[in-house]
């Protein structure tokens, strides 16, 4: 198919040419990128509920038990912790909630 030769066409007259200033081109690219970003659906798994961690004292208070009882439960493997430092252990709130459900029915 042949297009009529226009002032805004390439030398052979086959396809219309479009002339844009640098600013117009930048705006065009920006709007295309913005549109594509709005359509973008990330495929990365995002947790439904953010997991919270409790330190030793927070976990003891959460379970409403004494420190020695908490230490005993840890030693028995009934409560598991996440070691994050030489002397620091954190506990998942969800696991503590599960412990309460399992042991206070």
N, C-alpha and C positions, 0 to 999 in steps of 0.2 A: 504494500500500500504506500502510496506516495502522498505526502502532504504538500499543499501549495507553498511555494517559497515565500516566507514571511521575513519581516525585518528581524524577528527574534528566532531565527532558525540557524542551524549549522550551515557550513559552506555548501553542502550538497543539497540542502533543502529538504532532506528526508524526515527529519524529526525537529519539532519545535525546540528551541533552546530557551532556557530560563536563566535569567541573570539576577543574581542576588548580591547584595552588599554583604560584607563580612558580618555586620550587625544583624541583618535579616537572617543569614545562615545560622548564626549563633542562636537567635531566638527560635528558629525552626527546629534545630537540634535539641534545644532545651525543652521545647514543648513535646517533642516526640519522646524524649527520655522520661519526662515527667509522666506522660501517659502510660508508657510501658512500666514504670515503677508502680503506678497505681494498680495495674493489672497483675503485677507479679505476686504469685502465691508461694511463699517460701516452703521448701520441702523439709526443712529441719524440724525434727520432733521438738515440740514445746510441751513441757509437762502441764497437765490440767491444773494441778495445785502445786504451788511452790513448796518444796520440802523445807521445813525449818529444823534447825539444829539447836540443841540445848547443851549447855555446859553441865558439869557435875552438879553444882548447886541448883541450877534451874531444873534439872531432871529430878533431883530429890524433892524439891518443892512441888513440881508437877505431879509426882506420884503420891505426895503427902506421906512419905515414909522417912525414917531416920537415916542418917548417913551410914551407920554400920549395917543396917538392913540392905541398903542400896549396894554397898560393897559386897555383901554376902550374895545377893542376887547376881551380881556381875561375876563373881567367882564361880558360881554354880552354872553360869552360861545362860541364865534366864533373861538377862538384859545384855545386849551387845552394844559396843561403842565403836566409834570411828576414831582411830588414833591419828591426830593431825600434828603432833609435835612430840618432843621428847617426854613431856609430862602432861600433855593436853589431850583430852579425849572428849569428843562430842557425841551426842545421842540424837537419833532421829526421833522427832516428836511422834511420827506415825507408828514407830515401833513401840514407843512407850504407851501410846493409846491402845495398841493391840495387846500389850502385856496386861493393861488394866481390864480390857474386855475379857481376856482369857482367864484371868485370875479373880475376877470379882463378879461372877454371875449369880 
